[in-house]
């Protein structure tokens, strides 16, 4: 299974990016073989709809789970329509969040903001 995590750098030792849609990178972690791949987020510089575009990007990359600090309602709709589980990140690094995910210590993210509607 592929787990996606937004990050400010292509480094799993940094904290999870607080912005989902405008995160510069996503880490894609394969739980079956431990492979990690970083990909630039094409939605990071979008003039609008960054959350929805980022959500579609991670769905298209085959992710089945997302660990994030927060997400907008429209992005959450794309993710849930794709049967992707959304988990609330803890205050810590990407690696710490992946570890917490494996240990079942993350909570589902169930509160989504209205979005920023084009504001970068």
C-alpha angles and dihedrals in degrees: 000000000000120000118194124208126181114230139176093224137025089257128099092209093074127084121271108271112256091219116070102186097037099039108134092224143016123213113215111202121192108213092197100057104012093241116154124198126183119209130184111246107241090199094059092092098034115135090224142350093042094151094053092045092049091048092052090047093057092044089051089051089059100252116162097183137035128201110199142151093230143338138193125254095250093050090047090053091054091047097047092045086058090051091245117155115231118209128191111241119231120226100275148071127314089253092051090051093049089050091049089049091054090048093050092243099128123094124222113260105239103160118077127183123231092251133245098262103217099332110131 
